[in-house]
Every structure is written in C-alpha cells, then in structure tokens.
Amino acid sequence: MLNIIGVVRHTYMQKKKGNESPEPSKNPSPGCCKVESIVSVDERGQMVLPKELREKAHIKPGDKLAVVAMEKDGKVCCLSLIKVDDMEPMVKGILSPIMKDIL
C-alpha cells in the first residue's frame, strides 16, 4: 500500500519531465520516500512543518494540502500530504488511460 504513492509520484514526475514511459516502474527510486522531519502535534491538533521542508516542497502560506491516509489492518499507518494544485495532473494521468478504455 505504501508503494502506491511512490509509483504515482514517480509516474507523475516522469511525465512532468517529458519522459513518458508506457509502464511505470514498480520500484521507484529509493530516494522517493524518506523521513524528512519529526513534528509534534499540539493540544489543538496543529503541527508545524519545518521551514526547510516547506522550502524544499515549495509550500507557501495559503497553499492547500490534501491529507491522504493509508490503512493497514484497519489502522491508519501512514499520512501523506499532497499539494492540491499537484493533484489534478496526477489524477488525470492515472484516470485518462482508464477512461479511454471505458469510453
């Protein structure tokens, strides 16, 4: 389940670079997913993303982030943040081939 986000991200990044391979790699590069930082949740449920990580991810004040939860054995085991502006091309890239087959 955790590898799905890596494959989607890898496929999206390849398309963004203009390197559209017909079949995405089943094993994206090892640098795809890693622990970037550890954050604490305060009593109001808020957390702060470190400045270095925000800069690296090009997250600016006012950006909308989608929280994607992945479950294993009925428990949430992983949370991912995806910039909403980046989701549309990812979703289109995944669904377009499926929709072409259906329609």
Protein Blocks (a to p, Z undefined) as FASTA:
>chain_A
ZZmmmmmmmmmmmmmnopacfbdcfbdcfklpccfbdcdddfkopacddfklmmmnopae
hiacddddddeehiafbdcdddfklmmmmmmmmmmmmmmmmZZ
